[in-house]
Amino acid sequence: METISLTSIKKEFTVAATQETAFKVFTEQMDMWWPRTHHIGSADMTEIVVEPFVNGRWYSKHADGSEANIGYVSTYQPYDLFVLAWQINGEFKCDPNLITEVVTQFIPEGPNMTRVKFEHKDLHKLGSGKAVESMNEGWGTIMELYKKQAEQ
């Protein structure tokens, strides 16, 4: 299921994986599935890093040695809930004064099946609807890549 409005993007799907695996792939293995094309750095992205604890950094590393901040971890509740503070504005630049939330819930539906509820909230803070439309497509691609990795 998919929902888009000017205030949020929602994705909901199941993955053929345990709740623990689904959570760990999302939080500890993001570099395995995040597309190298989706970054705000000035050089090619070589790695995406999430420090898996509250206030841990979320950033990308680049071929020229630079780093680009994306945000930080605001909630870390294994294996149920993971919330990231997204600090990229509607012009796709880091803005440390901006926070929109990327909320991901992991709900067990059986021994090897987990429902993932994803929502990027507070998008009205980004301004234009075009940025939100672009992000909806981007998050769709990213969630498909995540699902594929989680089911391996």
Backbone as numpy.savetxt, mean C-alpha at the origin, in Angstrom:
# Nx Ny Nz CAx CAy CAz Cx Cy Cz
-14.38 -6.93 -5.28 -15.22 -5.75 -5.28 -14.33 -4.51 -5.28
-14.82 -3.45 -5.99 -14.05 -2.23 -6.10 -14.99 -1.04 -5.94
-14.56 -0.05 -5.19 -15.33 1.17 -5.01 -14.37 2.35 -5.10
-14.77 3.40 -5.83 -13.96 4.62 -5.89 -14.87 5.82 -5.67
-14.42 6.75 -4.88 -15.11 8.03 -4.70 -14.01 9.07 -4.60
-14.39 10.32 -4.44 -13.36 11.34 -4.30 -12.70 11.30 -2.93
-13.23 10.49 -2.03 -12.64 10.42 -0.69 -11.90 9.13 -0.41
-12.19 8.05 -1.15 -11.49 6.79 -0.87 -11.50 5.85 -2.06
-10.55 4.94 -2.03 -10.47 3.83 -2.98 -10.54 2.57 -2.15
-11.44 1.68 -2.51 -11.60 0.43 -1.76 -11.42 -0.76 -2.70
-10.71 -1.75 -2.22 -10.54 -3.03 -2.91 -10.80 -4.12 -1.88
-11.54 -5.13 -2.28 -11.80 -6.26 -1.39 -11.70 -7.53 -2.22
-10.92 -8.49 -1.72 -10.69 -9.72 -2.46 -10.21 -10.80 -1.49
-10.20 -12.04 -1.95 -9.67 -13.12 -1.12 -8.35 -13.60 -1.71
-7.48 -14.06 -0.83 -6.23 -14.68 -1.26 -6.20 -16.10 -0.70
-5.68 -17.00 -1.50 -5.55 -18.40 -1.08 -4.28 -18.52 -0.25
-4.36 -18.05 0.98 -3.23 -18.06 1.91 -3.77 -17.91 3.32
-2.99 -18.35 4.29 -3.39 -18.15 5.68 -3.38 -16.66 6.00
-4.04 -16.29 7.07 -4.06 -14.90 7.51 -2.63 -14.42 7.80
-1.85 -15.25 8.46 -0.47 -14.88 8.78 0.35 -14.64 7.52
0.24 -15.54 6.55 0.98 -15.37 5.30 0.53 -14.12 4.57
-0.78 -13.92 4.47 -1.30 -12.73 3.77 -0.76 -11.45 4.41
-0.75 -11.41 5.73 -0.25 -10.24 6.46 1.25 -10.04 6.22
2.02 -11.12 6.37 3.48 -11.01 6.24 3.91 -10.63 4.83
3.24 -11.18 3.82 3.58 -10.82 2.44 3.33 -9.33 2.23
2.25 -8.82 2.79 1.93 -7.39 2.63 2.91 -6.52 3.39
3.25 -6.89 4.60 4.03 -6.01 5.47 5.54 -6.21 5.39
5.97 -7.46 5.23 7.40 -7.77 5.29 8.02 -8.07 3.93
7.19 -8.31 2.92 7.71 -8.68 1.60 7.22 -7.75 0.50
6.91 -6.52 0.83 6.39 -5.59 -0.16 7.33 -5.45 -1.35
8.62 -5.53 -1.10 9.59 -5.40 -2.19 9.46 -6.52 -3.22
8.88 -7.65 -2.84 8.72 -8.79 -3.75 7.61 -8.54 -4.78
6.65 -7.68 -4.47 5.51 -7.51 -5.36 5.22 -6.08 -5.80
5.80 -5.09 -5.17 5.54 -3.70 -5.55 6.19 -3.42 -6.90
5.45 -2.87 -7.87 6.03 -2.63 -9.20 7.12 -1.55 -9.17
8.20 -1.82 -9.86 9.34 -0.89 -9.90 8.98 0.43 -10.58
7.89 0.43 -11.33 7.47 1.64 -12.05 6.69 2.61 -11.17
6.24 2.17 -10.00 5.38 2.99 -9.15 6.20 3.59 -8.00
6.78 4.76 -8.28 7.61 5.45 -7.28 7.66 6.93 -7.61
8.16 7.72 -6.68 8.27 9.16 -6.89 9.72 9.63 -6.94
10.65 8.70 -6.97 12.07 9.06 -7.01 12.48 9.61 -8.36
13.67 10.20 -8.41 14.17 10.78 -9.66 14.99 9.78 -10.47
15.32 8.64 -9.88 16.07 7.59 -10.58 15.27 6.28 -10.46
15.69 5.26 -11.19 15.01 3.97 -11.14 14.95 3.45 -9.71
13.81 2.86 -9.36 13.65 2.31 -8.02 14.32 0.94 -7.95
15.07 0.72 -6.88 15.74 -0.57 -6.68 15.10 -1.38 -5.57
14.40 -0.70 -4.64 13.81 -1.42 -3.50 12.74 -0.55 -2.85
11.70 -1.20 -2.34 10.72 -0.50 -1.50 10.82 -1.11 -0.11
10.82 -0.26 0.90 11.07 -0.70 2.27 9.91 -0.25 3.17
9.41 -1.19 3.97 8.48 -0.89 5.04 9.10 -1.42 6.32
9.35 -0.55 7.26 9.85 -0.99 8.56 8.63 -1.44 9.37
8.50 -2.77 9.62 7.24 -3.32 10.14 7.03 -3.13 11.64
6.83 -1.88 12.02 6.49 -1.53 13.40 5.91 -0.12 13.39
5.17 0.24 14.43 4.55 1.57 14.51 5.63 2.64 14.42
5.39 3.61 13.57 6.30 4.72 13.25 7.46 4.29 12.36
7.47 3.05 11.89 8.48 2.61 10.94 8.32 3.34 9.62
9.42 3.60 8.96 9.40 4.33 7.69 8.87 3.46 6.56
8.27 4.11 5.57 7.87 3.49 4.31 8.51 4.35 3.22
9.45 3.79 2.48 10.21 4.58 1.52 10.74 3.70 0.39
11.22 4.36 -0.65 11.83 3.64 -1.76 13.30 4.04 -1.87
14.11 3.08 -2.35 15.53 3.31 -2.61 15.70 3.33 -4.13
16.69 4.14 -4.57 16.85 4.35 -6.00 18.28 4.11 -6.47
18.41 3.89 -7.78 19.69 3.51 -8.39 20.79 4.54 -8.14
20.41 5.80 -7.95 21.42 6.84 -7.70 21.79 6.97 -6.22
21.27 6.05 -5.38 21.56 6.08 -3.95 20.58 6.90 -3.13
19.66 7.56 -3.78 18.69 8.39 -3.05 17.56 7.55 -2.47
16.83 8.15 -1.56 15.63 7.55 -0.98 14.48 8.54 -1.14
13.27 8.00 -1.29 12.08 8.84 -1.39 11.07 8.38 -0.35
10.72 9.25 0.56 9.75 8.91 1.59 8.35 8.81 1.00
7.63 7.77 1.41 6.24 7.58 1.02 5.35 7.88 2.21
5.79 7.47 3.40 5.02 7.68 4.61 5.59 6.86 5.75
4.69 6.38 6.61 5.14 5.60 7.76 4.02 4.68 8.24
4.39 3.71 9.06 3.43 2.76 9.63 2.74 3.43 10.82
1.42 3.50 10.78 0.70 4.10 11.92 0.02 3.05 12.80
-0.32 1.89 12.24 -0.90 0.79 13.02 -0.29 -0.52 12.54
0.16 -1.33 13.48 0.74 -2.63 13.15 0.17 -3.64 14.14
-0.84 -4.40 13.68 -1.50 -5.39 14.54 -1.48 -6.75 13.85
-0.37 -7.49 13.99 -0.31 -8.81 13.36 -1.45 -9.68 13.88
-2.11 -10.39 13.11 -2.10 -10.51 11.67 -3.39 -9.94 11.10
-3.96 -8.96 11.81 -5.29 -8.44 11.51 -5.32 -7.12 10.74
-4.49 -6.17 11.14 -4.64 -4.80 10.65 -3.29 -4.14 10.45
-3.17 -3.44 9.30 -1.95 -2.72 8.98 -2.37 -1.38 8.36
-1.92 -0.28 8.96 -2.29 1.04 8.45 -1.01 1.83 8.17
-0.96 2.37 6.96 0.15 3.21 6.53 -0.32 4.64 6.38
0.48 5.57 6.83 0.24 6.99 6.57 0.91 7.31 5.24
0.10 7.67 4.26 0.58 8.01 2.91 0.82 9.51 2.88
2.04 9.92 2.51 2.39 11.34 2.53 2.80 11.83 1.14
2.13 11.31 0.13 2.36 11.75 -1.24 1.14 12.54 -1.68
1.36 13.74 -2.18 0.25 14.61 -2.54 -0.29 14.30 -3.94
-1.27 15.08 -4.38 -1.91 14.88 -5.67 -1.00 15.13 -6.86
0.16 15.73 -6.62 1.16 15.94 -7.67 2.25 14.88 -7.61
2.01 13.86 -6.79 2.93 12.74 -6.60 4.31 13.19 -6.12
4.27 14.04 -5.10 5.48 14.49 -4.40 5.26 14.27 -2.90
6.34 13.97 -2.19 6.23 13.77 -0.75 5.89 15.09 -0.06
4.91 15.02 0.82 4.50 16.18 1.61 4.36 15.72 3.06
5.37 15.99 3.90 5.33 15.51 5.28 4.18 16.08 6.11
3.53 17.13 5.62 2.38 17.70 6.33 1.06 17.06 5.94
1.08 16.18 4.95 -0.12 15.52 4.45 -0.18 14.09 4.97
-1.36 13.66 5.38 -1.55 12.25 5.71 -2.89 11.80 5.14
-2.82 10.79 4.27 -4.00 10.02 3.90 -3.68 8.61 4.38
-4.70 7.83 4.67 -4.45 6.52 5.26 -4.66 5.39 4.27
-3.73 4.43 4.30 -3.86 3.18 3.56 -4.11 2.10 4.61
-5.36 1.64 4.67 -5.81 0.70 5.70 -6.01 -0.67 5.07
-5.36 -1.68 5.62 -5.51 -3.04 5.10 -5.86 -3.97 6.25
-7.00 -4.67 6.09 -7.45 -5.65 7.07 -7.30 -7.04 6.48
-6.98 -8.00 7.33 -6.78 -9.39 6.93 -7.73 -10.24 7.77
-8.74 -10.83 7.13 -9.80 -11.54 7.84 -9.79 -13.00 7.42
-9.52 -13.93 8.35 -9.49 -15.34 7.97 -10.88 -15.83 7.56
-10.91 -16.61 6.47 -12.17 -17.18 6.00 -12.07 -18.69 5.89
-11.01 -19.25 6.39 -10.79 -20.68 6.35 -9.32 -20.93 6.62
-8.90 -22.20 6.65 -7.51 -22.49 7.00 -6.50 -21.88 6.02
-6.86 -21.79 4.75 -5.94 -21.23 3.75 -6.64 -20.21 2.87
-7.48 -19.39 3.47 -8.21 -18.37 2.71 -8.35 -17.14 3.60
-7.97 -15.99 3.06 -8.03 -14.74 3.80 -8.70 -13.67 2.95
-9.65 -12.97 3.54 -10.26 -11.83 2.88 -9.41 -10.61 3.20
-9.05 -9.87 2.16 -8.26 -8.65 2.31 -9.17 -7.47 1.99
-9.29 -6.56 2.94 -10.04 -5.33 2.74 -9.04 -4.18 2.74
-8.95 -3.52 1.61 -7.98 -2.44 1.40 -8.75 -1.14 1.18
-8.31 -0.09 1.84 -8.92 1.22 1.59 -7.86 2.31 1.71
-7.78 3.15 0.68 -6.95 4.35 0.75 -7.93 5.50 1.01
-7.85 6.07 2.22 -8.84 7.03 2.72 -8.33 8.47 2.66
-9.27 9.39 2.82 -8.98 10.83 2.93 -8.41 11.43 1.65
-8.81 10.87 0.51 -8.25 11.31 -0.76 -8.68 12.71 -1.16
-9.71 13.23 -0.54 -10.12 14.61 -0.81 -8.98 15.59 -0.50
-8.05 15.17 0.35 -6.91 16.02 0.70 -5.93 16.18 -0.47
-6.07 15.33 -1.50 -5.14 15.37 -2.62 -5.53 16.37 -3.69
-6.77 16.85 -3.65 -7.20 17.82 -4.65 -7.94 17.18 -5.79
-7.35 17.19 -6.96 -8.04 16.82 -8.20 -8.54 15.39 -8.24
-9.68 15.20 -8.90 -10.23 13.87 -9.11 -9.36 13.03 -10.03
-8.58 13.68 -10.92 -7.71 12.94 -11.84 -6.64 12.17 -11.07
-6.12 12.75 -10.02 -5.12 12.05 -9.21 -5.73 10.80 -8.59
-6.96 10.92 -8.11 -7.64 9.79 -7.48 -7.92 8.70 -8.51
-8.37 9.08 -9.71 -8.61 8.10 -10.77 -7.33 7.36 -11.12
-6.24 8.08 -11.25 -4.94 7.47 -11.54 -4.53 6.52 -10.43
-4.76 6.92 -9.19 -4.40 6.08 -8.05 -5.26 4.83 -8.00
-6.52 4.92 -8.40 -7.40 3.75 -8.41 -6.83 2.69 -9.34
-6.41 3.10 -10.53 -5.79 2.15 -11.46 -4.51 1.58 -10.87
-3.69 2.44 -10.29 -2.43 2.00 -9.70 -2.64 1.00 -8.58
-3.57 1.30 -7.67 -3.84 0.37 -6.57 -4.42 -0.94 -7.09
-5.20 -0.90 -8.17 -5.71 -2.15 -8.75 -4.58 -3.05 -9.19
-3.63 -2.48 -9.92 -2.46 -3.24 -10.38 -1.65 -3.75 -9.20
-1.41 -2.90 -8.23 -0.60 -3.27 -7.07 -1.25 -4.39 -6.27
-2.56 -4.33 -6.07 -3.25 -5.39 -5.32 -3.24 -6.72 -6.07
-3.32 -6.68 -7.40 -3.21 -7.91 -8.19 -1.83 -8.54 -8.01
-0.79 -7.73 -8.02 0.57 -8.24 -7.82 0.75 -8.80 -6.41
0.20 -8.10 -5.43 0.24 -8.60 -4.05 -0.44 -9.96 -3.94
-1.64 -10.08 -4.48 -2.41 -11.33 -4.42 -1.62 -12.48 -5.04
-1.03 -12.23 -6.19 -0.24 -13.25 -6.88 0.92 -13.71 -5.99
1.61 -12.78 -5.36 2.74 -13.12 -4.49 2.27 -13.88 -3.25
1.17 -13.44 -2.66 0.66 -14.08 -1.43 0.22 -15.51 -1.69
-0.20 -15.80 -2.92 -0.71 -17.14 -3.23 0.38 -18.10 -3.71
1.62 -17.65 -3.77 2.71 -18.55 -4.20 3.10 -19.51 -3.10
